[in-house]
Amino acid sequence: MKEIIAAMFLFLILIGTFGFHSIEGLSLLNSFYLTIVSITTVGYGDVVPITPIGKLFAGGLIIGGILIFAVGIAHLGGMFLTSKIEEVLGFVRKKQKMKKHVILCGAGRVGKVIIDELKKAKKGFVVIEKDTERVKELTQEKIPAIYGDVLNEQVLKDAGIKNAKVLISALDKDADAVFLVVTAKSLNPNIKVIVQVNEQKNIDKMYKVGANEVVCPQVAGAKMLAHAAIGK
Protein backbone atom coordinates (compact mmCIF):
# COMPACT_ATOMS: atom_id res chain seq x y z
CA MET A 1 0.00 0.00 0.00
CA LYS A 2 2.85 2.38 0.81
CA GLU A 3 4.34 1.77 -2.62
CA ILE A 4 1.00 2.53 -4.29
CA ILE A 5 0.56 5.79 -2.39
CA ALA A 6 4.12 6.86 -3.23
CA ALA A 7 3.59 6.00 -6.90
CA MET A 8 0.33 8.00 -6.98
CA PHE A 9 2.06 11.01 -5.40
CA LEU A 10 4.97 10.84 -7.88
CA PHE A 11 2.55 10.47 -10.79
CA LEU A 12 0.61 13.53 -9.62
CA ILE A 13 3.84 15.56 -9.42
CA LEU A 14 4.83 14.55 -12.96
CA ILE A 15 1.38 15.35 -14.33
CA GLY A 16 1.39 18.71 -12.55
CA THR A 17 4.91 19.67 -13.65
CA PHE A 18 4.42 18.92 -17.32
CA GLY A 19 0.85 20.20 -17.20
CA PHE A 20 1.83 23.65 -15.91
CA HIS A 21 4.80 23.68 -18.31
CA SER A 22 2.43 23.13 -21.23
CA ILE A 23 -0.54 25.25 -20.06
CA GLU A 24 1.19 28.19 -18.39
CA GLY A 25 4.40 28.18 -20.41
CA LEU A 26 6.51 28.06 -17.24
CA SER A 27 9.96 26.54 -16.93
CA LEU A 28 10.11 22.97 -15.62
CA LEU A 29 11.55 24.25 -12.33
CA ASN A 30 8.74 26.77 -11.80
CA SER A 31 6.20 24.18 -12.95
CA PHE A 32 7.55 21.72 -10.39
CA TYR A 33 7.42 24.42 -7.69
CA LEU A 34 3.84 25.36 -8.60
CA THR A 35 2.84 21.68 -8.56
CA ILE A 36 4.27 21.11 -5.07
CA VAL A 37 2.60 24.27 -3.77
CA SER A 38 -0.74 23.16 -5.25
CA ILE A 39 -0.60 19.59 -3.99
CA THR A 40 0.44 20.56 -0.47
CA THR A 41 -2.05 23.48 -0.38
CA VAL A 42 0.48 25.70 1.41
CA GLY A 43 -0.61 28.77 -0.55
CA TYR A 44 0.78 30.47 -3.63
CA GLY A 45 3.68 32.92 -3.60
CA ASP A 46 5.43 34.56 -6.53
CA VAL A 47 4.45 31.83 -9.02
CA VAL A 48 0.72 31.40 -9.61
CA PRO A 49 -1.50 29.98 -12.36
CA ILE A 50 -2.72 32.79 -14.60
CA THR A 51 -4.87 31.29 -17.35
CA PRO A 52 -8.39 29.94 -16.61
CA ILE A 53 -7.32 26.46 -17.73
CA GLY A 54 -4.26 26.69 -15.49
CA LYS A 55 -6.44 27.61 -12.51
CA LEU A 56 -8.78 24.69 -13.18
CA PHE A 57 -5.76 22.41 -13.55
CA ALA A 58 -4.39 23.66 -10.22
CA GLY A 59 -7.75 22.97 -8.59
CA GLY A 60 -7.61 19.39 -9.84
CA LEU A 61 -4.11 18.97 -8.42
CA ILE A 62 -5.24 20.32 -5.05
CA ILE A 63 -8.12 17.84 -4.91
CA GLY A 64 -5.83 15.00 -6.00
CA GLY A 65 -3.27 15.93 -3.36
CA ILE A 66 -5.88 16.05 -0.61
CA LEU A 67 -7.23 12.61 -1.63
CA ILE A 68 -3.77 11.04 -1.67
CA PHE A 69 -2.88 12.54 1.71
CA ALA A 70 -6.20 11.31 3.12
CA VAL A 71 -5.53 7.76 1.90
CA GLY A 72 -2.00 7.91 3.30
CA ILE A 73 -3.15 9.13 6.69
CA ALA A 74 -5.87 6.47 6.85
CA HIS A 75 -3.32 3.76 5.99
CA LEU A 76 -0.82 4.99 8.58
CA GLY A 77 -3.61 5.28 11.15
CA GLY A 78 -4.64 1.68 10.51
CA MET A 79 -1.04 0.49 10.88
CA PHE A 80 -0.63 2.47 14.11
CA LEU A 81 -3.89 1.10 15.53
CA THR A 82 -2.90 -2.47 14.65
CA SER A 83 0.52 -2.06 16.25
CA LYS A 84 -1.04 -0.63 19.42
CA ILE A 85 -3.54 -3.50 19.65
CA GLU A 86 -0.69 -5.98 19.28
CA GLU A 87 1.38 -4.13 21.88
CA VAL A 88 -1.45 -4.00 24.43
CA LEU A 89 -2.43 -7.64 23.98
CA GLY A 90 1.13 -8.86 24.11
CA PHE A 91 1.76 -10.18 20.62
CA VAL A 92 3.51 -8.81 17.58
CA ARG A 93 2.95 -9.68 13.94
CA LYS A 94 6.25 -11.01 12.69
CA LYS A 95 7.06 -12.03 9.16
CA GLN A 96 7.37 -15.79 8.94
CA LYS A 97 10.56 -17.20 7.43
CA MET A 98 9.34 -20.79 7.14
CA LYS A 99 9.33 -22.64 3.84
CA LYS A 100 6.98 -25.28 2.50
CA HIS A 101 4.74 -24.68 5.49
CA VAL A 102 0.98 -24.64 5.94
CA ILE A 103 -0.98 -21.42 6.38
CA LEU A 104 -4.22 -21.86 8.29
CA CYS A 105 -6.72 -19.04 7.85
CA GLY A 106 -9.18 -19.00 10.73
CA ALA A 107 -8.84 -20.52 14.18
CA GLY A 108 -12.49 -21.12 15.02
CA ARG A 109 -14.07 -24.50 15.86
CA VAL A 110 -12.84 -26.15 12.67
CA GLY A 111 -9.52 -24.34 12.85
CA LYS A 112 -8.83 -25.64 16.35
CA VAL A 113 -9.19 -29.24 15.17
CA ILE A 114 -6.90 -28.56 12.21
CA ILE A 115 -4.30 -27.04 14.54
CA ASP A 116 -4.33 -30.17 16.72
CA GLU A 117 -3.89 -32.41 13.70
CA LEU A 118 -1.05 -30.31 12.27
CA LYS A 119 0.70 -30.41 15.65
CA LYS A 120 0.34 -34.19 15.81
CA ALA A 121 1.76 -34.51 12.30
CA LYS A 122 4.59 -32.14 13.28
CA LYS A 123 3.91 -29.97 10.26
CA GLY A 124 5.29 -26.46 10.14
CA PHE A 125 2.39 -24.05 10.09
CA VAL A 126 1.26 -20.53 10.91
CA VAL A 127 -2.25 -19.35 11.81
CA ILE A 128 -3.89 -16.12 10.64
CA GLU A 129 -6.71 -14.95 12.89
CA LYS A 130 -8.49 -11.61 13.41
CA ASP A 131 -9.84 -12.45 16.84
CA THR A 132 -7.33 -10.79 19.16
CA GLU A 133 -8.11 -13.01 22.15
CA ARG A 134 -7.64 -16.16 20.08
CA VAL A 135 -4.32 -14.90 18.71
CA LYS A 136 -3.17 -14.16 22.24
CA GLU A 137 -4.10 -17.70 23.31
CA LEU A 138 -2.25 -19.24 20.37
CA THR A 139 0.82 -17.12 21.05
CA GLN A 140 0.84 -18.20 24.67
CA GLU A 141 0.67 -21.82 23.46
CA LYS A 142 3.80 -21.15 21.36
CA ILE A 143 1.84 -21.55 18.15
CA PRO A 144 2.93 -19.18 15.35
CA ALA A 145 -0.03 -16.85 14.91
CA ILE A 146 -0.54 -13.63 13.01
CA TYR A 147 -3.17 -11.08 13.90
CA GLY A 148 -4.90 -9.66 10.84
CA ASP A 149 -7.42 -10.01 8.06
CA VAL A 150 -6.69 -12.89 5.69
CA LEU A 151 -8.08 -10.80 2.81
CA ASN A 152 -5.22 -8.34 3.29
CA GLU A 153 -2.35 -9.19 0.92
CA GLN A 154 0.27 -7.90 3.35
CA VAL A 155 -0.99 -10.22 6.08
CA LEU A 156 -0.66 -13.19 3.73
CA LYS A 157 2.83 -12.04 2.78
CA ASP A 158 3.76 -11.77 6.46
CA ALA A 159 2.60 -15.37 6.82
CA GLY A 160 5.12 -16.33 4.14
CA ILE A 161 2.63 -17.24 1.44
CA LYS A 162 5.23 -17.04 -1.32
CA ASN A 163 7.19 -19.88 0.33
CA ALA A 164 4.19 -21.82 1.66
CA LYS A 165 3.15 -25.20 0.31
CA VAL A 166 -0.48 -25.33 1.47
CA LEU A 167 -3.13 -22.82 2.50
CA ILE A 168 -6.20 -23.97 4.39
CA SER A 169 -9.28 -21.77 4.59
CA ALA A 170 -11.43 -22.40 7.66
CA LEU A 171 -13.41 -19.17 7.41
CA ASP A 172 -17.01 -18.77 8.50
CA LYS A 173 -18.11 -16.93 5.36
CA ASP A 174 -17.91 -18.58 1.95
CA ALA A 175 -17.75 -15.18 0.24
CA ASP A 176 -14.57 -14.36 2.16
CA ALA A 177 -13.14 -17.74 1.21
CA VAL A 178 -13.65 -16.96 -2.49
CA PHE A 179 -11.62 -13.75 -2.21
CA LEU A 180 -8.99 -15.57 -0.17
CA VAL A 181 -8.53 -18.24 -2.84
CA VAL A 182 -8.17 -15.63 -5.59
CA THR A 183 -5.71 -13.56 -3.55
CA ALA A 184 -3.65 -16.56 -2.46
CA LYS A 185 -3.33 -17.88 -6.02
CA SER A 186 -2.31 -14.44 -7.29
CA LEU A 187 0.50 -14.29 -4.71
CA ASN A 188 1.60 -17.90 -5.14
CA PRO A 189 0.15 -19.74 -8.17
CA ASN A 190 1.75 -23.02 -7.04
CA ILE A 191 0.28 -23.11 -3.54
CA LYS A 192 -2.23 -25.86 -2.79
CA VAL A 193 -5.45 -24.31 -1.50
CA ILE A 194 -7.86 -26.37 0.59
CA VAL A 195 -11.16 -24.71 1.40
CA GLN A 196 -13.95 -25.37 3.85
CA VAL A 197 -17.37 -24.29 2.57
CA ASN A 198 -20.44 -23.92 4.71
CA GLU A 199 -22.96 -24.35 1.91
CA GLN A 200 -22.87 -27.21 -0.59
CA LYS A 201 -23.93 -24.94 -3.47
CA ASN A 202 -20.60 -23.09 -3.21
CA ILE A 203 -18.39 -26.12 -3.80
CA ASP A 204 -18.21 -25.68 -7.58
CA LYS A 205 -17.60 -21.94 -7.19
CA MET A 206 -14.51 -22.60 -5.11
CA TYR A 207 -13.08 -24.93 -7.74
CA LYS A 208 -13.77 -22.35 -10.44
CA VAL A 209 -11.77 -19.63 -8.67
CA GLY A 210 -8.77 -21.93 -8.17
CA ALA A 211 -9.24 -24.08 -5.05
CA ASN A 212 -7.47 -27.45 -5.26
CA GLU A 213 -9.67 -29.24 -2.73
CA VAL A 214 -13.02 -28.25 -1.26
CA VAL A 215 -14.63 -29.79 1.81
CA CYS A 216 -18.14 -29.21 3.08
CA PRO A 217 -18.30 -30.43 6.72
CA GLN A 218 -22.07 -30.83 6.57
CA VAL A 219 -21.91 -33.08 3.51
CA ALA A 220 -18.92 -35.04 4.81
CA GLY A 221 -20.56 -35.50 8.21
CA ALA A 222 -23.85 -36.59 6.65
CA LYS A 223 -22.10 -39.19 4.51
CA MET A 224 -20.26 -40.59 7.54
CA LEU A 225 -23.53 -40.91 9.44
CA ALA A 226 -25.22 -42.58 6.47
CA HIS A 227 -22.35 -45.04 6.02
CA ALA A 228 -22.43 -45.86 9.74
CA ALA A 229 -26.16 -46.49 9.51
CA ILE A 230 -25.95 -48.84 6.52
CA GLY A 231 -22.89 -50.63 7.80
CA LYS A 232 -20.25 -49.36 5.38
C-alpha positions in Angstrom: 0.0 0.0 0.0 2.9 2.4 0.8 4.3 1.8 -2.6 1.0 2.5 -4.3 0.6 5.8 -2.4 4.1 6.9 -3.2 3.6 6.0 -6.9 0.3 8.0 -7.0 2.1 11.0 -5.4 5.0 10.8 -7.9 2.6 10.5 -10.8 0.6 13.5 -9.6 3.8 15.6 -9.4 4.8 14.5 -13.0 1.4 15.3 -14.3 1.4 18.7 -12.6 4.9 19.7 -13.6 4.4 18.9 -17.3 0.9 20.2 -17.2 1.8 23.7 -15.9 4.8 23.7 -18.3 2.4 23.1 -21.2 -0.5 25.2 -20.1 1.2 28.2 -18.4 4.4 28.2 -20.4 6.5 28.1 -17.2 10.0 26.5 -16.9 10.1 23.0 -15.6 11.5 24.3 -12.3 8.7 26.8 -11.8 6.2 24.2 -13.0 7.5 21.7 -10.4 7.4 24.4 -7.7 3.8 25.4 -8.6 2.8 21.7 -8.6 4.3 21.1 -5.1 2.6 24.3 -3.8 -0.7 23.2 -5.3 -0.6 19.6 -4.0 0.4 20.6 -0.5 -2.0 23.5 -0.4 0.5 25.7 1.4 -0.6 28.8 -0.5 0.8 30.5 -3.6 3.7 32.9 -3.6 5.4 34.6 -6.5 4.4 31.8 -9.0 0.7 31.4 -9.6 -1.5 30.0 -12.4 -2.7 32.8 -14.6 -4.9 31.3 -17.3 -8.4 29.9 -16.6 -7.3 26.5 -17.7 -4.3 26.7 -15.5 -6.4 27.6 -12.5 -8.8 24.7 -13.2 -5.8 22.4 -13.5 -4.4 23.7 -10.2 -7.8 23.0 -8.6 -7.6 19.4 -9.8 -4.1 19.0 -8.4 -5.2 20.3 -5.1 -8.1 17.8 -4.9 -5.8 15.0 -6.0 -3.3 15.9 -3.4 -5.9 16.1 -0.6 -7.2 12.6 -1.6 -3.8 11.0 -1.7 -2.9 12.5 1.7 -6.2 11.3 3.1 -5.5 7.8 1.9 -2.0 7.9 3.3 -3.2 9.1 6.7 -5.9 6.5 6.9 -3.3 3.8 6.0 -0.8 5.0 8.6 -3.6 5.3 11.2 -4.6 1.7 10.5 -1.0 0.5 10.9 -0.6 2.5 14.1 -3.9 1.1 15.5 -2.9 -2.5 14.6 0.5 -2.1 16.3 -1.0 -0.6 19.4 -3.5 -3.5 19.6 -0.7 -6.0 19.3 1.4 -4.1 21.9 -1.5 -4.0 24.4 -2.4 -7.6 24.0 1.1 -8.9 24.1 1.8 -10.2 20.6 3.5 -8.8 17.6 3.0 -9.7 13.9 6.2 -11.0 12.7 7.1 -12.0 9.2 7.4 -15.8 8.9 10.6 -17.2 7.4 9.3 -20.8 7.1 9.3 -22.6 3.8 7.0 -25.3 2.5 4.7 -24.7 5.5 1.0 -24.6 5.9 -1.0 -21.4 6.4 -4.2 -21.9 8.3 -6.7 -19.0 7.9 -9.2 -19.0 10.7 -8.8 -20.5 14.2 -12.5 -21.1 15.0 -14.1 -24.5 15.9 -12.8 -26.2 12.7 -9.5 -24.3 12.9 -8.8 -25.6 16.4 -9.2 -29.2 15.2 -6.9 -28.6 12.2 -4.3 -27.0 14.5 -4.3 -30.2 16.7 -3.9 -32.4 13.7 -1.1 -30.3 12.3 0.7 -30.4 15.6 0.3 -34.2 15.8 1.8 -34.5 12.3 4.6 -32.1 13.3 3.9 -30.0 10.3 5.3 -26.5 10.1 2.4 -24.0 10.1 1.3 -20.5 10.9 -2.2 -19.3 11.8 -3.9 -16.1 10.6 -6.7 -15.0 12.9 -8.5 -11.6 13.4 -9.8 -12.5 16.8 -7.3 -10.8 19.2 -8.1 -13.0 22.1 -7.6 -16.2 20.1 -4.3 -14.9 18.7 -3.2 -14.2 22.2 -4.1 -17.7 23.3 -2.2 -19.2 20.4 0.8 -17.1 21.0 0.8 -18.2 24.7 0.7 -21.8 23.5 3.8 -21.2 21.4 1.8 -21.6 18.1 2.9 -19.2 15.3 0.0 -16.8 14.9 -0.5 -13.6 13.0 -3.2 -11.1 13.9 -4.9 -9.7 10.8 -7.4 -10.0 8.1 -6.7 -12.9 5.7 -8.1 -10.8 2.8 -5.2 -8.3 3.3 -2.4 -9.2 0.9 0.3 -7.9 3.4 -1.0 -10.2 6.1 -0.7 -13.2 3.7 2.8 -12.0 2.8 3.8 -11.8 6.5 2.6 -15.4 6.8 5.1 -16.3 4.1 2.6 -17.2 1.4 5.2 -17.0 -1.3 7.2 -19.9 0.3 4.2 -21.8 1.7 3.2 -25.2 0.3 -0.5 -25.3 1.5 -3.1 -22.8 2.5 -6.2 -24.0 4.4 -9.3 -21.8 4.6 -11.4 -22.4 7.7 -13.4 -19.2 7.4 -17.0 -18.8 8.5 -18.1 -16.9 5.4 -17.9 -18.6 1.9 -17.8 -15.2 0.2 -14.6 -14.4 2.2 -13.1 -17.7 1.2 -13.6 -17.0 -2.5 -11.6 -13.7 -2.2 -9.0 -15.6 -0.2 -8.5 -18.2 -2.8 -8.2 -15.6 -5.6 -5.7 -13.6 -3.6 -3.7 -16.6 -2.5 -3.3 -17.9 -6.0 -2.3 -14.4 -7.3 0.5 -14.3 -4.7 1.6 -17.9 -5.1 0.2 -19.7 -8.2 1.8 -23.0 -7.0 0.3 -23.1 -3.5 -2.2 -25.9 -2.8 -5.4 -24.3 -1.5 -7.9 -26.4 0.6 -11.2 -24.7 1.4 -14.0 -25.4 3.9 -17.4 -24.3 2.6 -20.4 -23.9 4.7 -23.0 -24.4 1.9 -22.9 -27.2 -0.6 -23.9 -24.9 -3.5 -20.6 -23.1 -3.2 -18.4 -26.1 -3.8 -18.2 -25.7 -7.6 -17.6 -21.9 -7.2 -14.5 -22.6 -5.1 -13.1 -24.9 -7.7 -13.8 -22.3 -10.4 -11.8 -19.6 -8.7 -8.8 -21.9 -8.2 -9.2 -24.1 -5.1 -7.5 -27.5 -5.3 -9.7 -29.2 -2.7 -13.0 -28.3 -1.3 -14.6 -29.8 1.8 -18.1 -29.2 3.1 -18.3 -30.4 6.7 -22.1 -30.8 6.6 -21.9 -33.1 3.5 -18.9 -35.0 4.8 -20.6 -35.5 8.2 -23.9 -36.6 6.6 -22.1 -39.2 4.5 -20.3 -40.6 7.5 -23.5 -40.9 9.4 -25.2 -42.6 6.5 -22.3 -45.0 6.0 -22.4 -45.9 9.7 -26.2 -46.5 9.5 -25.9 -48.8 6.5 -22.9 -50.6 7.8 -20.3 -49.4 5.4 
